């Protein structure tokens, strides 16, 4: 099952989940705080950069986040960048 990793201490992130959570859950996404034990390891990022942005871990293990995630959803190829969550 695909998972959306979010900063549980971020008002913006929690607001996004409140707004889109039901829709995403119907599409079989689960929600995991970035602060959850083992999140950095599963996402392949350092603890230092763990809270830089929301991330999605797909069923196949691929991890997307920030601009790469938003450009992938629009069908574009995106560069690497930090979204700030």
C-alpha positions in Angstrom: 0.0 0.0 0.0 1.3 3.5 -0.9 2.1 5.7 2.1 2.2 9.5 2.5 4.8 10.6 5.0 4.1 14.0 6.6 5.4 16.2 9.4 3.0 15.6 12.3 4.1 18.9 13.9 3.5 21.0 10.7 0.1 22.8 10.6 0.2 22.9 6.8 0.8 19.2 6.5 -1.9 18.3 9.0 -4.3 20.7 7.2 -3.6 19.0 3.9 -4.5 15.6 5.5 -7.7 17.1 6.9 -8.6 18.4 3.5 -7.6 15.5 1.3 -7.3 12.6 3.7 -10.6 10.9 2.9 -10.0 11.1 -0.8 -6.5 9.7 -0.6 -7.6 7.0 1.8 -10.2 5.9 -0.7 -7.4 5.6 -3.1 -5.7 3.2 -0.7 -3.0 5.6 0.7 -2.0 5.3 4.3 -0.6 8.2 6.3 2.6 8.0 8.4 4.2 10.8 10.4 7.8 11.5 9.4 8.5 11.3 13.1 7.6 7.5 13.2 10.4 5.2 14.1 12.2 3.9 11.0 10.7 6.5 8.6 14.1 7.9 7.6 15.4 4.4 6.8 12.3 3.4 4.8 12.5 6.6 2.8 16.2 6.5 2.3 16.9 9.9 3.7 19.1 11.1 6.6 17.6 12.2 9.8 18.9 15.7 9.1 16.8 16.0 5.9 13.8 13.9 7.1 11.5 16.9 7.8 12.5 18.8 4.6 9.3 17.8 2.7 6.3 15.5 2.6 7.1 12.3 0.8 5.2 9.4 -0.8 6.5 5.8 -0.8 4.8 3.9 -3.6 3.9 0.2 -3.6 7.0 -0.6 -5.6 9.2 1.2 -3.0 9.9 4.3 -5.1 10.0 7.5 -3.0 8.9 10.9 -4.3 8.8 14.2 -2.6 8.6 17.9 -3.1 8.8 19.2 -6.6 9.5 15.8 -8.0 6.2 14.6 -6.5 4.1 17.5 -7.8 5.7 17.4 -11.3 5.2 13.6 -11.5 1.5 14.1 -10.7 1.3 16.6 -13.6 3.2 14.2 -15.9 6.3 16.4 -16.1 9.9 15.6 -15.5 11.0 17.8 -12.6 14.3 18.8 -11.1 15.3 18.3 -7.5 14.1 20.9 -5.1 12.8 21.5 -1.6 9.2 22.4 -1.1 9.5 23.3 2.6 6.9 20.6 3.3 
